[in-house]
Every structure is written in C-alpha cells, then in structure tokens.
Amino acid sequence: MRTRKLWNVLILALLLFPGCDEGLEMPVKMDSVPPGPVVIESVVPVAGGFDVSYVLPDDEDLLYVKAEFKPSDTNTSEVKVSLYRNDLSVLGFGDTLPKTVTLYAVDRSANVSEGTSFTEQPLVDPATLIQRSIRIEPDFGGAKFTWQNPTEAPVAILIFAQDSTGELENVHTIYTSTMEGRYSLRGYEPEPTAFYALVKDRWDHLTAPKYPDTEDRMITPFYEAKLDKSKFRKVILPTDTNWDAWEGRYESAYDNDYQSFVHSQGDHPMPQIFTVDLGVKVRLSRFKVFQRGLEQDWWAFTHGNPMEYTVYGAMDLGNGEGNLADWIKLRECESSKPSGLPAGQVTDEDMTAFYNGDEFSFEVPVEIRYFRIAIHSTWDGAGFINFSELDFWGDIIEEYN
C-alpha cells in the first residue's frame, strides 16, 4: 500500500511540475502586424507557367509564401511554399498571353503582406506541345497514334474515331506522363475512316483537335486478321529451350488461356528460344506477348517475365538444326514499363500496359509459317523465363491444317 502511495505522489509531481528543457520552443506571440513584402529576384518562363525566385522578408514569425494567379478567365488558383524555400513554380496556363502573378508573405498569425506582382508570358503549355507532336497514321486494323511529351506532364489523350453511322466518338482515353508514347487503335475495316485526338491537362484545358495529315483528314487501315491458334503446332529444334518446367506447359503459349503459362528450367543459357508452327502462310503484321502474372499481378514486370527479345520467321525449317543465323530476323523487341520504376514498383499506367500485353508491329511484313522468339533478358534478371500467351495478326495467304 505504501509503495502505491509513493507512485501516486511521483506521478502527481511530474504532472504539476514538468522538467525544464532549454530546447523547448515557446509559441510565437500572436499579433496583427503583417510581414514585409516578398522581393522578386527572377522570373523564368517555362511550359505553361513560370519558375520564380525571391527574397523572403525578415520576419521571425514568417510561415509561408503564396502565389495567386488565374490559370483561366474563370478560375483563381494559388501555390504555397514554406519559409525554408526561396523559389516556387506557377503552372497551369493554357496559352501564351501575358499573365499576372502576385506573391504574398504570410506569418503565423495569418497576417498577409502587401502583394508583389509581375506580368510575363509563359511558354507554350505541355498539352499544346503534345498536341502539335501527335501523328496519326494507318496501321493494321486501324490507326497508329504517336506523340512526344518533353515536359513529362500528366495528361489525358482522347482518341476519337468514326462509328458505323459516320459519327465521331471518344473510343479510348490514354492517361500518360511518359516522354514519348504510341497507341494503336484496332478493329477497323480497310476503308477510309476519320480519326482525331485531343489532349487535356490536369487543369482541364482542352487542345484543338489533331487530325491525320491527309487532304481529307481520313486514313485507310491496313487489312489484317487474328490468327487461329487452334492451327498452331509445337516445334522443338536442337537449339530450343524446354518450356515445360515448373508446372509450365509448352502449349500454354497458344491455348487462349491468359492465366496458364510456359516456364523454362533456368539452367539454359540466354537466349532461350521458343518455336511454333503458325499453321498458315501469313504476312505477319503484329504480335503480342503477355507476361505471366495475370492471375497474380504482383509479378508484373518481374519474376522471370521477358524484357528483351528478338523474333525470327521462316517458311520452312531448313536443315532442322535451328541456327538463328539461318532464319529471317523480323525485329528486336523490348517490353515497355511506362514508369521506368525498379522491379516490384508499379503505377496504374504500368498495370494497364501489363494487362494489354507487349505489342510489336512489323513495318515491312514478311511471309512466314514458322515463328521463333529468342529471349535475351528478364525484368528481374532471373535465369528462368515464363510468359502467358502469344497472339498474332496478319494477312493470311494460305492455310495448311
């Protein structure tokens, strides 16, 4: 009982008489005196705005600096930065007309200084830069859209295409912040069709439409058909890899099941090669590789998924030895991860690319029957390789089985 009473006395003493601490910050006294004005040192126009540097007022209770501006005729916006900085960026202007920005200093009592203003012209905004760079060209089964985004601004690219009634509708929207991009819109007949694109930034500025660079603003897609994978046949050449390891199965590469997979043992040197008989004579227009992991997406861009590979084709197997030098090299390929983040880290844009598959087109289609993929590296450096599915499209010339 005595011990408990002593503890109670000690606790009460600690509550009533807290110890002194020389490093303890006392609250700043509230007042009604505003800080001095911000002194602007330099204003550098950038895409859609300005980089501003300044000198802070000498006030001991200074809290932050804010910039007020109007990114459009109807909206007012502001940017706030702490007292530990002497620069800020003002962004969001959708044209290059002169803009006025006003800087204020604010203290801990919420007193606001007199404003310091400047009027300058921003450079062309990122959305317009992207819109100007867009190219819309014929592609197999549709249109190919390419663009440059030098400032890596987050934007939405709205793709419009002509529907069956002749009306133009928003058929797809791409959300991106990568420096350059490409998108192919598919599913259209080889007849003149209207396409265009708009770019929208995070301030909802919408650019003018960008059309194909043709006299009538229309393009004609190239003909193609998706290959029937029931006609595919297993081919194993002396230089090929075993793809039936670790619960993988060779035929899973073309079984239309995007959760099954092929898997190599991991004891074969790079490149590791997979060969398949397409069952038709075809001018191959494009193909897709789907990574393993659609059933457990934390394996996206890691866990032995292919990153760099070369693809080959042939009309016959030649001497059957499988030397790549005897095959037609169709192209080199590299799987694309939009964010560029390390293995194990992904963005929503990365996951969209992952689910869509890695697609590669052939600028000059070559007539082939047999297809080979020689994989040189994986996303995480693993010695084994797995992937889920292969899809092919092209102009079918002759069927064999």
DRENVEXZA-642056 format. One line per 8 residues: number of its first residue (from 1); for each residue x negated, y negated, z negated of N, C-alpha, C. Coordinates in pm, whole numbers. Each point is the difference from the previous one (the first is absolute). Layout:
% DRENVEXZA-642056
NUM> X/Y/Z/X/Y/Z/X/Y/Z  ...
% end
This chain:
% DRENVEXZA-642056
1> -83/120/0/83/-120/0/-86/-125/0  -108/-3/-83/-89/-114/-7/-68/-27/135  -41/107/67/-66/-15/132/96/-65/100  126/41/-2/97/-56/93/18/-149/-25  2/-41/-130/16/-142/-31/-119/-81/50  -122/55/-15/-120/-70/48/8/-23/151  44/104/73/13/-14/146/101/-107/37  110/-6/-73/102/-102/28/-56/-140/-20
9> -83/-18/-108/-60/-131/-28/-96/-39/113  -80/97/46/-95/-28/106/70/-40/130  106/72/34/74/-31/123/61/-140/-8  58/-33/-117/59/-133/-18/-105/-109/13  -119/25/-55/-107/-99/9/-43/-23/144  -9/107/78/-39/-14/140/102/-78/80  129/19/-34/104/-72/72/2/-148/-36  -24/-31/-128/8/-139/-44/-127/-78/28
17> -115/65/-2/-129/-70/16/-83/65/109  37/-21/127/-80/59/109/-140/-54/-1  -96/85/43/-140/-40/1/-27/-108/102  -103/-81/-22/-39/-104/94/-78/61/117  20/-57/120/-71/47/119/-45/-122/77  -132/-21/5/-52/-118/66/34/-2/149  28/120/61/30/5/142/149/-14/29  83/-16/-104/144/-9/19/36/-129/71
25> 75/8/113/40/-119/71/128/-56/-60  -5/-126/-40/118/-66/-53/83/-52/117  134/-3/-14/82/-49/111/-30/-145/32  3/-30/131/-22/-136/42/120/-85/-38  -24/-120/-49/108/-88/-43/83/-43/121  133/12/-12/89/-41/108/3/-151/8  6/-54/123/6/-144/17/80/-33/125  12/-128/30/75/-44/118/-90/-73/99
33> -132/20/-16/-95/-69/86/-36/91/119  29/-42/123/-33/85/115/-149/1/26  -50/106/60/-143/4/37/-28/-96/115  -128/-24/25/-38/-83/113/30/69/131  -6/-73/111/31/61/129/-112/92/50  37/91/88/-96/87/68/-68/-81/110  -132/16/13/-74/-68/105/-33/102/109  54/-22/119/-22/95/111/-138/-22/59
41> -78/107/11/-134/-7/58/0/33/148  71/108/38/2/39/142/128/75/33  40/-11/126/116/71/54/-45/66/131  8/132/4/-41/75/119/124/66/61  43/-40/120/113/66/64/-31/147/31  95/87/-29/-11/142/32/129/42/68  9/128/41/119/49/70/123/-13/-90  90/-89/37/123/-17/-76/-13/-77/-129
49> -113/-71/-23/-13/-72/-126/-133/-69/-19  -42/-9/-128/-121/-73/-34/-71/67/-118  -132/-7/1/-81/30/-118/-42/-133/-60  32/-20/-127/-22/-129/-65/-94/18/-119  -99/-87/-12/-85/-4/-119/16/-136/-65  -20/-7/-133/31/-122/-74/-80/-5/-129  2/-119/-64/-62/-21/-130/111/-12/-104  -13/76/-108/101/-1/-106/-12/-126/-87
57> 110/-48/-55/-8/-111/-96/-63/48/-131  -60/-92/-71/-67/34/-127/101/-7/-114  82/105/-15/101/7/-106/-16/130/-75  -13/-8/-131/-26/121/-79/118/95/-5  120/-50/26/117/89/-3/53/33/140  -87/-16/102/41/35/136/36/149/10  107/31/74/46/139/10/-14/55/143  48/-75/98/-10/48/138/17/-115/99
65> -28/33/128/22/-93/109/103/62/93  91/-83/49/98/52/95/2/-87/126  33/66/112/16/-70/128/144/18/45  65/-109/35/137/4/50/0/-36/148  82/72/79/5/-22/143/129/58/55  30/-32/124/121/50/66/-41/85/120  4/134/-14/-36/86/115/100/-11/115  119/-51/-29/100/-24/105/81/-123/-39
73> 89/-42/86/79/-120/-27/95/19/-117  34/124/-30/101/26/-103/-56/56/-130  -121/52/2/-56/66/-119/-116/-79/-58  -5/-7/-134/-115/-55/-71/-69/112/-75  -131/3/4/-74/107/-65/-114/-60/-82  -59/83/-85/-114/-46/-78/-98/114/-25  -124/-37/-23/-106/94/-34/-62/-47/-130  -20/90/-96/-61/-34/-128/-130/77/-18
81> -104/-67/-51/-125/67/-34/-46/-49/-137  -77/82/-69/-41/-31/-137/-106/-109/-4  -25/-50/-120/-100/-106/-20/-142/50/23  -18/131/16/-134/55/20/-41/0/148  86/-54/85/-32/-6/143/4/-145/47  -72/-26/105/5/-134/60/30/9/150  77/105/37/41/13/139/130/78/6  74/-19/107/124/75/23/28/5/149
89> 89/93/38/41/15/140/149/-27/10  36/-81/96/140/-31/30/33/64/134  92/97/1/33/74/122/151/2/20  40/29/123/142/18/26/59/-94/103  -83/-80/66/50/-91/102/14/74/132  113/-23/67/28/72/124/-29/-77/126  -63/-119/-11/-37/-76/119/-122/-84/-34  -48/-77/98/-122/-78/-19/28/-150/-12
97> 124/-37/-32/32/-140/-24/-67/-47/-130  -25/-130/-17/-62/-50/-124/84/38/-123  -66/46/-105/66/42/-123/-56/-78/-118  86/-32/-95/-42/-71/-121/4/95/-119  -110/4/-73/-12/84/-121/-39/-91/-115  63/20/-116/-28/-82/-118/-48/88/-114  -113/-39/-62/-57/74/-113/29/-72/-130  31/78/-104/25/-52/-133/-79/80/-102
105> -41/-68/-108/-57/68/-117/109/10/-106  8/113/-70/101/22/-103/-69/45/-127  38/-60/-116/-64/39/-126/89/93/-80  -48/36/-119/70/98/-85/131/-54/-57  19/-129/7/126/-59/-44/97/-18/116  -35/56/115/80/-10/121/5/-141/56  -97/-82/-38/-11/-131/60/-63/13/139  51/-75/96/-45/9/138/-68/-131/41
113> -114/14/63/-76/-118/42/65/-69/120  -53/-114/35/38/-60/127/-46/91/114  75/-1/109/-35/86/112/-111/-58/86  -80/90/55/-102/-37/98/32/73/129  26/-74/108/51/60/124/-101/-8/114  16/90/94/-71/-9/127/95/44/110  -23/-47/120/78/38/117/-97/45/109  13/126/41/-87/57/102/81/96/88
121> -60/45/106/61/98/89/-60/137/-25  83/100/-33/-53/138/-15/-32/58/137  -78/107/0/-26/74/124/121/87/33  -2/58/119/110/85/44/23/112/-101  126/21/-38/33/97/-106/-24/143/46  -20/94/-95/-32/139/35/105/68/88  130/-24/-28/104/66/80/-9/-40/147  -25/-128/25/-13/-46/138/-125/56/66
129> -110/8/-76/-122/60/54/26/144/44  72/74/-83/32/139/34/90/5/122  104/-86/2/93/-2/113/-72/-26/131  -95/-92/-2/-74/-32/122/-86/117/48  -42/85/-93/-90/110/36/73/126/46  131/6/-21/76/121/31/-2/29/150  -24/126/32/9/48/137/102/115/3  90/-5/99/102/104/16/-20/62/137
137> -35/129/2/-36/68/124/74/133/12  14/51/122/66/131/17/-78/109/-73  74/93/-56/-62/117/-64/84/121/36  -49/117/-35/75/121/29/126/4/-85  115/-1/68/127/6/-70/42/-130/-64  -68/-112/30/38/-125/-64/-96/-113/25  -27/-77/-106/-85/-118/10/-105/2/-111  -118/-53/34/-109/-8/-97/-18/-145/-42
145> 4/-25/-132/-18/-133/-57/-136/-3/-71  -84/-97/34/-128/-17/-69/-10/-145/-45  -77/-24/-109/-14/-136/-54/-126/-13/-83  -36/-127/-23/-113/-35/-87/54/-83/-117  -56/23/-118/40/-75/-120/-128/-45/-70  -67/-105/53/-134/-37/-49/-4/-40/-146  111/-53/-55/1/-42/-141/50/112/-92  38/115/57/54/114/-77/118/-43/-86
153> 84/-85/56/120/-47/-72/106/109/-2  73/14/-111/111/96/-4/118/-53/81  41/73/102/108/-45/87/90/118/35  116/-33/57/89/100/59/5/-27/150  -20/104/82/10/-11/145/129/71/40  93/-75/54/131/52/38/-2/37/148  28/128/28/-2/51/137/144/7/52  22/-59/117/132/1/63/-9/77/132
161> 108/74/30/6/75/125/144/2/50  12/25/128/130/2/66/72/131/-32  127/-9/-41/77/122/-28/75/44/125  84/102/-16/68/59/116/98/-96/66  43/-102/-72/94/-99/57/-74/-119/60  -133/0/-12/-78/-111/53/-30/-108/-101  56/13/-121/-25/-99/-105/-135/27/-67  -65/-107/-47/-126/14/-73/28/8/-149
169> -59/100/-66/23/19/-143/-132/27/-70  -4/-34/-131/-118/24/-82/-5/149/-33  -90/74/68/-4/146/-14/-105/46/-100  -96/-87/-33/-104/40/-95/-68/-123/-57  -41/8/-126/-74/-108/-65/-127/56/-60  -113/-63/28/-131/43/-49/-46/-98/-107  -31/50/-119/-54/-83/-107/-150/26/-8  -79/-104/18/-144/23/11/-79/-120/-49
177> -123/25/-43/-95/-106/-33/-139/34/53  -8/100/87/-129/41/54/-46/-95/110  -132/0/27/-59/-96/93/45/22/144  27/121/36/52/28/134/94/118/-8  93/6/94/98/108/-8/50/42/137  67/114/-2/55/57/123/123/81/-38  104/-10/82/121/79/-23/60/38/135  38/126/15/65/46/122/145/35/-30
185> 90/-64/73/143/26/-12/37/103/105  61/111/-43/27/112/91/150/21/19  31/94/93/137/44/20/73/-71/112  -73/-56/96/62/-76/108/-27/65/135  96/-13/89/-12/58/133/-95/-83/86  -57/62/105/-91/-73/89/74/-92/97  61/-103/-55/72/-99/79/-22/-138/-63  13/-109/76/-28/-133/-55/82/-27/-126
193> -70/-39/-107/62/-21/-130/-58/-127/-63  85/-73/-71/-43/-123/-67/-47/30/-142  -114/-58/-38/-55/10/-135/-52/-138/-40  2/-30/-130/-71/-117/-50/-25/16/-149  -82/-91/-56/-35/7/-142/6/-139/-63  33/-4/-129/-5/-121/-82/-90/28/-119  -59/-105/-59/-80/16/-121/60/-88/-109  17/58/-118/55/-74/-115/-99/7/-115
201> -30/-115/-62/-93/-1/-113/77/5/-132  -72/-3/-113/65/15/-131/76/-125/-43  -13/-108/76/81/-120/-26/121/-5/93  25/111/70/113/15/92/-10/-89/123  -119/-47/34/-18/-65/128/6/106/109  76/-27/104/18/94/110/-55/-62/129  -88/73/66/-61/-52/122/96/8/118  -40/-60/109/72/18/126/-20/143/49
209> 90/50/83/-17/137/53/-124/11/87  -62/118/-3/-110/30/90/45/112/94  -4/-28/132/48/92/102/-118/65/74  26/107/74/-104/55/87/-45/-105/102  -125/8/39/-56/-96/94/29/46/143  130/6/32/44/36/134/96/-106/50  21/-2/130/82/-107/59/143/3/-51  56/120/-17/139/12/-47/11/34/-148
217> -117/-2/-72/-5/31/-143/47/142/-31  -13/91/94/40/139/-20/-117/91/36  0/119/-58/-102/100/33/69/134/22  -67/87/74/53/134/27/-85/104/-73  58/69/-100/-77/104/-72/-44/112/94  -112/64/-36/-48/115/74/82/123/-41  19/91/95/75/122/-31/-83/92/-91  67/65/-93/-62/106/-81/109/85/-64
225> -38/122/-38/89/90/-73/-78/62/-114  69/33/-108/-67/68/-111/-16/147/35  -119/53/-24/-26/140/35/72/94/-94  53/109/58/71/103/-74/-104/92/-67  -6/-7/-132/-104/75/-72/29/150/-10  119/42/41/26/145/4/-81/67/110  -53/-79/93/-83/52/109/-148/7/-38  -38/-57/-115/-140/-3/-40/-47/140/-40
233> -130/26/25/-57/129/-36/-136/-21/-68  -26/89/-93/-125/-1/-76/-118/37/90  -108/-78/-8/-123/29/73/-117/-11/-97  -83/103/-7/-118/-5/-87/-124/26/86  -88/-99/9/-124/12/73/-116/20/-97  -114/50/48/-112/32/-90/-46/-117/-87  18/-124/47/-46/-116/-79/109/-59/-88  118/64/-1/112/-53/-79/-11/37/-148
241> 76/-72/-81/3/19/-144/117/89/-38  -11/68/-113/113/76/-55/94/-99/-69  125/-5/47/98/-94/-56/108/71/-82  -26/123/-41/97/77/-79/-41/11/-147  -90/-86/-46/-52/11/-137/90/-75/-99  -13/37/-127/64/-72/-111/150/-24/25  70/108/34/144/-2/24/39/-76/126  -99/-48/75/29/-61/128/29/106/105
249> 61/-42/109/35/94/106/-18/-70/134  -72/63/92/-35/-60/128/123/-58/70  108/80/9/119/-41/73/74/-116/-66  -36/-33/-124/66/-112/-68/-30/-134/66  -102/-4/84/-32/-125/70/104/-34/105  85/96/38/99/-28/105/131/74/-26  41/7/-128/124/70/-35/116/-94/-29  -19/-131/22/102/-102/-27/37/-10/-148
257> -80/57/-85/18/-12/-145/-109/-95/-51  38/-119/-38/-99/-103/-34/-46/8/-145  36/109/-68/-53/25/-135/-91/121/-3  6/86/101/-97/110/10/-132/-58/49  -107/79/-1/-131/-56/34/-97/108/46  -102/-45/74/-117/83/30/-109/-40/-99  -93/91/-27/-103/-28/-102/-126/79/34  -112/-68/8/-126/69/26/-63/45/-132
265> -92/97/10/-62/57/-119/-90/-101/-71  -71/-80/78/-90/-99/-59/-146/40/9  -28/115/59/-139/46/11/-50/-8/144  70/-76/84/-36/-13/141/-56/-141/22  -108/-14/75/-56/-134/23/94/-85/86  -19/-132/-10/75/-92/84/-64/-5/139  75/-19/108/146/-15/-5/69/136/-16  118/-4/-59/83/119/-10/108/-12/107
273> 16/109/79/74/-10/126/128/86/-4  106/-59/54/130/67/15/39/-5/147  42/115/57/36/9/142/142/54/13  75/-54/97/136/48/23/33/-4/149  75/102/46/53/5/136/136/-70/-4  15/-110/74/124/-77/-1/111/66/81  -34/102/78/102/74/75/51/-71/123  -55/-117/31/42/-76/119/-120/-71/59
281> 12/-34/127/-94/-92/62/59/-138/-19  -74/-91/-66/57/-127/-41/-101/-113/15  48/-117/43/-79/-122/-12/29/-55/-139  -89/29/-93/25/-33/-140/-6/-152/-20  107/-57/-55/6/-144/-21/-40/-40/-141  36/81/-99/-35/-32/-139/19/123/-87  -54/-7/-120/21/106/-98/-6/-60/-140  50/74/-96/-2/-42/-140/-58/111/-87
289> -75/-43/-101/-47/91/-105/67/-42/-129  69/92/-65/61/-26/-130/-87/60/-109  -41/-82/-94/-83/48/-110/79/97/-88  -75/83/-71/65/81/-103/34/-90/-118  112/29/-62/37/-78/-118/139/-58/8  72/27/109/135/-53/10/90/57/-110  -40/117/-53/77/58/-110/-49/-48/-136  -116/-66/-3/-55/-56/-124/-92/-116/39
297> 62/-118/10/-65/-109/72/-120/-61/-71  -37/49/-120/-122/-52/-63/-126/52/72  18/88/99/-113/46/80/-21/-86/125  77/-105/16/-14/-86/118/-140/-60/6  -65/13/116/-133/-55/24/-104/52/-99  15/125/-41/-99/65/-87/19/151/11  -63/78/-87/21/144/-12/-20/73/133  -113/-28/69/-33/76/120/79/-39/123
305> 77/-108/-7/73/-43/120/-97/-60/102  19/29/129/-97/-42/102/-5/-152/18  -123/-52/19/-17/-143/20/-55/-30/140  -111/64/39/-59/-23/131/1/129/80  45/-7/125/3/119/83/-7/-38/147  -37/98/81/-5/-16/145/91/106/60  73/-38/106/91/97/62/-44/27/144  24/125/41/-45/49/131/115/72/69
313> -10/15/131/100/72/76/-63/77/114  78/96/53/-46/79/115/119/69/64  -15/35/126/104/77/68/-19/150/-18  -125/43/-32/-24/141/-26/-109/12/-107  -20/120/-47/-95/23/-109/-142/25/49  -22/-9/130/-135/15/54/-59/135/-34  -123/1/-51/-67/126/-36/43/50/-137  87/-74/-68/53/45/-129/-93/-17/-116
321> -118/-64/20/-95/-18/-110/36/-117/-91  81/-93/49/47/-109/-86/-96/-114/-19  -102/-12/83/-93/-112/-14/72/-130/37  -3/-98/-89/71/-125/25/-53/-73/123  -126/21/33/-58/-66/118/68/44/129  68/115/-2/68/51/118/144/-51/10  45/-76/-99/138/-50/-3/4/-148/38  119/-47/41/19/-142/31/23/-75/-131
329> -86/-96/-27/19/-82/-120/111/-101/28  109/8/-76/114/-88/23/-16/-134/-72  -44/2/-125/-25/-123/-73/-50/32/-141  -58/-102/-64/-35/8/-141/110/-66/-81  24/50/-119/111/-46/-82/-47/-25/-144  62/-96/-63/-24/-25/-142/132/-30/-69  33/77/-100/121/-22/-78/-2/-140/-61  113/-67/-2/6/-140/-44/71/-13/-134
337> -68/-62/-95/59/-35/-129/7/-153/-7  117/-60/19/8/-145/17/-68/-82/-109  10/42/-126/-55/-81/-110/-152/8/-8  -60/110/46/-143/20/-14/-43/30/-142  94/29/-90/-33/29/-140/-71/135/-13  -75/21/-110/-69/128/-21/99/115/-15  -51/123/14/82/120/-15/71/-3/-135  128/37/1/79/2/-122/79/-127/-25
345> -29/-106/77/74/-126/-14/73/-29/131  130/-25/-9/80/-24/120/98/-114/-23  39/-64/109/104/-102/-1/124/56/71  109/-77/-5/121/42/72/-26/11/149  -82/-91/53/-33/4/143/-80/126/32  -90/41/-92/-75/125/19/96/119/7  98/3/-91/90/114/-5/90/5/123  38/-115/53/77/-1/124/-81/61/113
353> -128/-39/9/-89/57/102/-16/151/-21  -12/43/-125/-17/141/-33/120/82/48  121/-46/-30/120/74/39/21/-2/152  -41/-108/66/17/-10/145/-98/87/76  -112/39/-63/-102/79/68/-99/-88/75  -117/55/26/-103/-71/77/24/26/148  34/-106/73/34/14/142/-111/-57/88  -29/72/106/-104/-42/94/51/20/143
361> -20/-103/82/43/5/139/-120/20/92  30/42/122/-103/19/102/25/-101/111  -94/-91/16/16/-105/100/7/58/140  -80/103/26/1/68/130/35/146/-25  129/38/11/39/138/-26/-73/99/90  -42/112/-58/-71/105/73/85/126/-2  5/70/112/77/124/5/-73/110/-77  67/56/-100/-60/106/-81/104/106/-33
369> -47/113/-47/84/103/-60/-45/30/-142  -131/0/-22/-56/34/-131/-49/-127/-70  23/-6/-128/-34/-119/-80/-87/43/-118  -106/-79/-26/-87/27/-115/-20/-128/-81  0/15/-131/-32/-110/-90/-122/41/-82  -105/-80/7/-124/26/-74/-12/-105/-110  18/41/-124/5/-93/-114/-139/-16/-59  -44/-126/-10/-136/-31/-45/-8/-38/-147
377> 108/-58/-57/-7/-44/-140/140/-5/-59  4/1/-133/126/-9/-73/2/-128/-83  120/-36/-46/16/-127/-73/-76/-4/-132  -16/115/-65/-70/2/-129/-133/71/8  -47/33/122/-128/66/15/3/149/-28  119/57/-15/10/143/-29/-53/82/117  -56/118/-31/-50/89/104/111/80/66  112/18/-71/115/68/60/89/-105/67
385> 84/47/92/92/-89/71/138/62/-1  103/-83/-22/137/44/18/83/-111/64  96/39/79/96/-95/54/132/73/21  105/-76/25/134/58/1/51/39/138  -11/-92/97/68/25/127/-64/-80/112  14/51/123/-40/-69/122/123/-17/89  21/-121/50/106/-27/98/-64/-53/128  61/33/116/-55/-41/128/110/-53/92
393> -37/-96/85/90/-55/101/-76/-14/132  72/8/111/-64/-20/128/95/27/116  -55/-3/118/74/26/123/-26/146/38  100/85/-21/-16/145/22/6/31/150  -102/67/50/-13/30/143/44/142/31  -38/93/-89/32/140/24/7/74/-133  94/96/-11/13/80/-122/-50/140/27  -62/63/-105/-60/133/17/69/109/-80
401> 64/-34/-106/66/108/-78/121/-55/-74
% end
